Amino acid sequence: MRRCEVDRLDSTRTYWVPTVASPHRDWAGAPGCRKGARFIIDSRTMQASRDEFETFDSQLDCLSWIMRHRADLNRNAPEASIRAVPLDRWLLGLEGV
């Protein structure tokens, strides 16, 4: 896992991130958001974020992290499913909804 600065990532690799989509308007995990708003989980705060996140080198690493922290994630992202998604596809809006 590494702290992410998108413009410094190697474009020839696939990076994975834990993502969540807001299940309804003004969701407790991101107050004031709209239904379906997409976020990446910040591994330090275990909360939904748009610009503070870490990347994982493989889908397995990302899924393992999600499973290890599922209690905190359930508490900070209630009613939502956390998914491991390729960062490039998330940034393009192709995944994470």
C-alpha positions, 0 to 999 in steps of 0.5 A: 500500500502506498500514499497516492499522488495520481500524477506520479503513478506508473501508467503501465501498472494497475493499481487497486483501491477500496471504493464505496458508493453512497447508498442514498442521499445525505449518507452518514459516511459522507454527509451532504452527498447525493445518492450514488456519489463515489468515494475511495476509502482512506486507509488512515481514517477508514472514511470515504474520501475523494482525494486522500487514499492509498493504492494497492499493488494487487486486487488480492492485497486490496481485498485482504485489507478490506477484510482485515478492516471490515469492522471499522469500514462497516462503522464508518461506511454504514449500509454500503458495500466496499469494493476493490476496483482498479484506480484507472477505471474508477477515475474514468467513472467506469467502476465503483457505482 
